[in-house]
């Protein structure tokens, strides 16, 4: 009996080491930064097609740039496009099976426990549900995350929603039915619900903004704002983490 327990322990340790050493799903070594690869049979259950449903009869696989890093403990499902040098950390969920598509731009990061999801964007007759879509540069999305955006730990962006370039969404912050501009900051536990936040504004920690009048009066980010350069530093770290994890895998 003792021998069997030893074998069992060795097997568990071997499996754990294998998982820890698996690195990222997408490897960028030797790849052009503007090349994308469609994951159709990756062998990783955490990256997969959306299921067939009454509102969507077409399974779609994620499209992931080879320089992005998708941690094996993160989920990327359905009509998702992920750009170059994106870091998707453990326990993040990017699930495009109800609201679709979801887009994450170059250089952005989706940190631990982040959720990207959206309300139904196609009805059972196959028609778009326009109220649950956002338009960016002439294209429609359930969730759109721009370039060099940081989605910090446990934050949520639930479609219909968009986040502009160079914006920081703080820990446990929440965005729903909203458009967040470029160069914005949502401090930890802040929320934007049903509003458009102009470029260069911030929502103080713990503040919930639910009217456009409140959004229009949000303070501007000035040179003396404490978190003016936070996003730059976070993006730098995560772009290099994506590269480092890919090299290690």
FIVEX-20476 format. One record per residue (C-alpha): residue in one letter; z, y, x; residue number from 1. Coordinates in steps of 0.25 Angstrom, whole numbers, plus 5000, padded with zeros to 4 digits. Example, Ala and Ser with C-alpha at 12.3 -4.5 7.8 and 13.67 -1.06 7.14 Angstrom:
FIVEX-20476
{'A', {5031, 4982, 5049}, 1}
{'S', {5029, 4996, 5055}, 2}
end
This chain:
FIVEX-20476
{'X', {5000, 5000, 5000}, 1}
{'X', {5003, 5009, 5011}, 2}
{'X', {4990, 5006, 5018}, 3}
{'X', {4983, 5010, 5005}, 4}
{'X', {4990, 5023, 5004}, 5}
{'X', {4986, 5026, 5018}, 6}
{'X', {4971, 5024, 5015}, 7}
{'X', {4972, 5032, 5002}, 8}
{'X', {4978, 5044, 5010}, 9}
{'X', {4967, 5043, 5021}, 10}
{'X', {4956, 5043, 5010}, 11}
{'X', {4962, 5055, 5004}, 12}
{'X', {4963, 5063, 5017}, 13}
{'X', {4949, 5059, 5020}, 14}
{'X', {4944, 5064, 5007}, 15}
{'X', {4952, 5077, 5009}, 16}
{'X', {4946, 5080, 5022}, 17}
{'X', {4932, 5077, 5018}, 18}
{'X', {4934, 5087, 5006}, 19}
{'X', {4940, 5098, 5016}, 20}
{'X', {4929, 5096, 5026}, 21}
{'X', {4918, 5097, 5015}, 22}
{'X', {4916, 5112, 5017}, 23}
{'X', {4907, 5119, 5008}, 24}
{'X', {4896, 5113, 4999}, 25}
{'X', {4885, 5123, 5004}, 26}
{'X', {4882, 5124, 5019}, 27}
{'X', {4875, 5136, 5024}, 28}
{'X', {4872, 5131, 5038}, 29}
{'X', {4858, 5134, 5042}, 30}
{'X', {4854, 5140, 5028}, 31}
{'X', {4848, 5153, 5025}, 32}
{'X', {4857, 5162, 5017}, 33}
{'X', {4848, 5164, 5006}, 34}
{'X', {4845, 5150, 5003}, 35}
{'X', {4851, 5143, 4991}, 36}
{'X', {4853, 5128, 4989}, 37}
{'X', {4854, 5122, 4975}, 38}
{'X', {4865, 5112, 4974}, 39}
{'X', {4859, 5101, 4966}, 40}
{'X', {4866, 5088, 4972}, 41}
{'X', {4876, 5093, 4981}, 42}
{'X', {4885, 5082, 4980}, 43}
{'X', {4897, 5091, 4978}, 44}
{'X', {4903, 5091, 4964}, 45}
{'X', {4908, 5105, 4965}, 46}
{'X', {4894, 5110, 4965}, 47}
{'X', {4886, 5105, 4953}, 48}
{'X', {4877, 5108, 4941}, 49}
{'X', {4882, 5114, 4928}, 50}
{'X', {4883, 5103, 4917}, 51}
{'X', {4873, 5103, 4905}, 52}
{'X', {4880, 5109, 4893}, 53}
{'X', {4875, 5114, 4879}, 54}
{'X', {4873, 5128, 4885}, 55}
{'X', {4866, 5123, 4898}, 56}
{'X', {4857, 5111, 4899}, 57}
{'X', {4853, 5114, 4914}, 58}
{'X', {4862, 5110, 4925}, 59}
{'X', {4861, 5120, 4937}, 60}
{'X', {4866, 5118, 4951}, 61}
{'X', {4872, 5129, 4959}, 62}
{'X', {4864, 5136, 4970}, 63}
{'X', {4872, 5139, 4982}, 64}
{'X', {4868, 5146, 4995}, 65}
{'X', {4869, 5136, 5007}, 66}
{'X', {4878, 5147, 5014}, 67}
{'X', {4888, 5147, 5002}, 68}
{'X', {4901, 5138, 5003}, 69}
{'X', {4905, 5131, 4991}, 70}
{'X', {4919, 5124, 4993}, 71}
{'X', {4919, 5110, 4989}, 72}
{'X', {4931, 5113, 4980}, 73}
{'X', {4923, 5124, 4973}, 74}
{'X', {4914, 5122, 4960}, 75}
{'X', {4900, 5128, 4959}, 76}
{'X', {4893, 5123, 4946}, 77}
{'X', {4880, 5126, 4939}, 78}
{'X', {4871, 5138, 4940}, 79}
{'X', {4878, 5145, 4952}, 80}
{'X', {4871, 5152, 4963}, 81}
{'X', {4880, 5155, 4976}, 82}
{'X', {4874, 5164, 4987}, 83}
{'X', {4875, 5164, 5002}, 84}
{'X', {4889, 5163, 5009}, 85}
{'X', {4897, 5162, 4996}, 86}
{'X', {4910, 5155, 4998}, 87}
{'X', {4915, 5147, 4986}, 88}
{'X', {4930, 5143, 4989}, 89}
{'X', {4938, 5131, 4984}, 90}
{'X', {4941, 5129, 4969}, 91}
{'X', {4931, 5140, 4965}, 92}
{'X', {4922, 5137, 4953}, 93}
{'X', {4908, 5143, 4950}, 94}
{'X', {4905, 5136, 4937}, 95}
{'X', {4891, 5140, 4931}, 96}
{'X', {4891, 5130, 4919}, 97}
{'X', {4893, 5139, 4908}, 98}
{'X', {4890, 5153, 4913}, 99}
{'X', {4878, 5153, 4922}, 100}
{'X', {4873, 5156, 4932}, 101}
{'X', {4884, 5160, 4942}, 102}
{'X', {4880, 5168, 4955}, 103}
{'X', {4888, 5170, 4967}, 104}
{'X', {4881, 5180, 4977}, 105}
{'X', {4880, 5179, 4993}, 106}
{'X', {4893, 5181, 5001}, 107}
{'X', {4902, 5180, 4989}, 108}
{'X', {4915, 5171, 4988}, 109}
{'X', {4921, 5163, 4977}, 110}
{'X', {4935, 5160, 4982}, 111}
{'X', {4945, 5149, 4978}, 112}
{'X', {4947, 5147, 4963}, 113}
{'X', {4937, 5157, 4959}, 114}
{'X', {4929, 5154, 4945}, 115}
{'X', {4915, 5158, 4942}, 116}
{'X', {4911, 5154, 4928}, 117}
{'X', {4905, 5160, 4916}, 118}
{'X', {4903, 5160, 4901}, 119}
{'X', {4892, 5153, 4894}, 120}
{'X', {4878, 5159, 4898}, 121}
{'X', {4869, 5150, 4890}, 122}
{'X', {4871, 5146, 4876}, 123}
{'X', {4867, 5132, 4870}, 124}
{'X', {4854, 5137, 4866}, 125}
{'X', {4851, 5140, 4881}, 126}
{'X', {4851, 5155, 4879}, 127}
{'X', {4859, 5165, 4888}, 128}
{'X', {4872, 5170, 4884}, 129}
{'X', {4869, 5184, 4889}, 130}
{'X', {4884, 5189, 4887}, 131}
{'X', {4888, 5179, 4897}, 132}
{'X', {4879, 5183, 4908}, 133}
{'X', {4879, 5195, 4918}, 134}
{'X', {4866, 5201, 4924}, 135}
{'X', {4865, 5204, 4939}, 136}
{'X', {4852, 5209, 4945}, 137}
{'X', {4844, 5204, 4933}, 138}
{'X', {4850, 5190, 4933}, 139}
{'X', {4860, 5184, 4923}, 140}
{'X', {4873, 5177, 4927}, 141}
{'X', {4886, 5171, 4922}, 142}
{'X', {4893, 5175, 4934}, 143}
{'X', {4887, 5184, 4946}, 144}
{'X', {4895, 5186, 4959}, 145}
{'X', {4888, 5195, 4968}, 146}
{'X', {4887, 5195, 4983}, 147}
{'X', {4899, 5196, 4992}, 148}
{'X', {4909, 5195, 4981}, 149}
{'X', {4923, 5189, 4983}, 150}
{'X', {4929, 5181, 4971}, 151}
{'X', {4943, 5179, 4976}, 152}
{'X', {4952, 5167, 4973}, 153}
{'X', {4953, 5163, 4959}, 154}
{'X', {4945, 5174, 4953}, 155}
{'X', {4936, 5172, 4941}, 156}
{'X', {4922, 5178, 4938}, 157}
{'X', {4919, 5172, 4924}, 158}
{'X', {4905, 5176, 4918}, 159}
{'X', {4899, 5184, 4913}, 160}
{'X', {4902, 5191, 4926}, 161}
{'X', {4897, 5197, 4938}, 162}
{'X', {4903, 5202, 4951}, 163}
{'X', {4896, 5212, 4960}, 164}
{'X', {4893, 5211, 4975}, 165}
{'X', {4905, 5214, 4985}, 166}
{'X', {4916, 5212, 4974}, 167}
{'X', {4929, 5206, 4976}, 168}
{'X', {4935, 5198, 4964}, 169}
{'X', {4950, 5196, 4968}, 170}
{'X', {4959, 5184, 4967}, 171}
{'X', {4960, 5179, 4952}, 172}
{'X', {4952, 5191, 4947}, 173}
{'X', {4943, 5189, 4935}, 174}
{'X', {4930, 5193, 4930}, 175}
{'X', {4924, 5190, 4916}, 176}
{'X', {4913, 5196, 4908}, 177}
{'X', {4912, 5207, 4919}, 178}
{'X', {4903, 5213, 4930}, 179}
{'X', {4910, 5217, 4943}, 180}
{'X', {4903, 5227, 4951}, 181}
{'X', {4900, 5227, 4966}, 182}
{'X', {4911, 5230, 4976}, 183}
{'X', {4922, 5228, 4966}, 184}
{'X', {4936, 5222, 4968}, 185}
{'X', {4944, 5214, 4957}, 186}
{'X', {4958, 5213, 4963}, 187}
{'X', {4966, 5200, 4961}, 188}
{'X', {4968, 5196, 4947}, 189}
{'X', {4959, 5208, 4942}, 190}
{'X', {4950, 5205, 4930}, 191}
{'X', {4937, 5211, 4924}, 192}
{'X', {4933, 5206, 4910}, 193}
{'X', {4921, 5212, 4903}, 194}
{'X', {4919, 5223, 4912}, 195}
{'X', {4909, 5229, 4922}, 196}
{'X', {4917, 5233, 4935}, 197}
{'X', {4909, 5244, 4942}, 198}
{'X', {4905, 5243, 4957}, 199}
{'X', {4916, 5246, 4967}, 200}
{'X', {4928, 5245, 4958}, 201}
{'X', {4941, 5237, 4958}, 202}
{'X', {4950, 5230, 4948}, 203}
{'X', {4964, 5231, 4953}, 204}
{'X', {4972, 5218, 4954}, 205}
{'X', {4977, 5212, 4940}, 206}
{'X', {4968, 5222, 4932}, 207}
{'X', {4960, 5217, 4920}, 208}
{'X', {4948, 5225, 4917}, 209}
{'X', {4943, 5222, 4903}, 210}
{'X', {4936, 5235, 4899}, 211}
{'X', {4924, 5243, 4905}, 212}
{'X', {4932, 5256, 4904}, 213}
{'X', {4942, 5249, 4913}, 214}
{'X', {4931, 5244, 4922}, 215}
{'X', {4925, 5258, 4924}, 216}
{'X', {4938, 5264, 4928}, 217}
{'X', {4941, 5253, 4939}, 218}
{'X', {4945, 5260, 4952}, 219}
{'X', {4934, 5261, 4963}, 220}
{'X', {4935, 5254, 4976}, 221}
{'X', {4937, 5265, 4987}, 222}
{'X', {4939, 5264, 5002}, 223}
{'X', {4954, 5263, 5000}, 224}
{'X', {4954, 5252, 4990}, 225}
{'X', {4962, 5241, 4996}, 226}
{'X', {4952, 5230, 4993}, 227}
{'X', {4939, 5237, 4996}, 228}
{'X', {4935, 5228, 5008}, 229}
{'X', {4942, 5215, 5003}, 230}
{'X', {4929, 5209, 4997}, 231}
{'X', {4921, 5211, 5011}, 232}
{'X', {4932, 5203, 5018}, 233}
{'X', {4933, 5192, 5008}, 234}
{'X', {4918, 5190, 5008}, 235}
{'X', {4917, 5190, 5023}, 236}
{'X', {4928, 5179, 5023}, 237}
{'X', {4921, 5170, 5013}, 238}
{'X', {4907, 5171, 5018}, 239}
{'X', {4912, 5166, 5031}, 240}
{'X', {4920, 5156, 5025}, 241}
{'X', {4908, 5151, 5018}, 242}
{'X', {4901, 5150, 5031}, 243}
{'X', {4912, 5143, 5038}, 244}
{'X', {4914, 5133, 5027}, 245}
{'X', {4900, 5130, 5027}, 246}
{'X', {4900, 5128, 5043}, 247}
{'X', {4912, 5119, 5042}, 248}
{'X', {4906, 5110, 5031}, 249}
end
